[in-house]
């Protein structure tokens, strides 16, 4: 059986926090989303309403 590794610290995951090993690692990941360190692939974000320009 293979073990899943935490994407933050590479420790073995805990069922309660999957895919992370702890609440701390889950919170660190959430913080990266809030700080816009991660993004979804796709179109670039709009710089404003084109009608305003």
C-alpha positions in Angstrom: 0.0 0.0 0.0 1.4 3.4 -0.9 1.2 6.4 1.5 0.1 9.8 0.5 2.5 12.7 1.3 1.5 16.1 2.5 2.0 18.7 -0.3 3.4 21.2 2.2 6.0 19.2 4.2 6.0 15.7 2.6 5.1 14.0 5.8 2.5 11.2 5.7 -1.1 12.5 5.6 -3.5 12.2 8.5 -7.1 11.2 7.6 -8.6 14.1 9.4 -6.6 16.7 7.4 -6.3 15.0 4.0 -4.5 15.8 1.8 -2.4 17.4 4.5 -0.7 16.0 7.6 -2.0 18.6 10.0 -4.2 21.7 10.5 -1.1 23.8 10.3 -0.2 22.6 6.8 -3.8 23.0 5.7 -3.8 26.5 7.0 -0.5 27.3 5.3 -2.0 26.2 2.0 -5.1 28.2 2.5 -3.0 31.3 3.2 -1.2 30.8 -0.1 -4.6 30.9 -1.9 -5.6 34.0 0.0 -2.3 35.7 -0.8 -2.8 34.8 -4.5 0.4 32.7 -4.6 -1.6 30.0 -6.4 -3.8 30.5 -9.4 -6.0 28.4 -11.7 -4.9 28.1 -15.4 -7.0 30.1 -17.8 -7.5 33.5 -19.1 -5.7 36.4 -17.5 -7.8 38.3 -15.0 -9.6 41.4 -16.4 -7.9 44.7 -15.5 -11.3 46.5 -15.3 -14.5 46.9 -17.1 -13.8 47.5 -20.8 -16.7 49.9 -21.0 -15.0 52.2 -18.5 -12.0 52.7 -20.7 
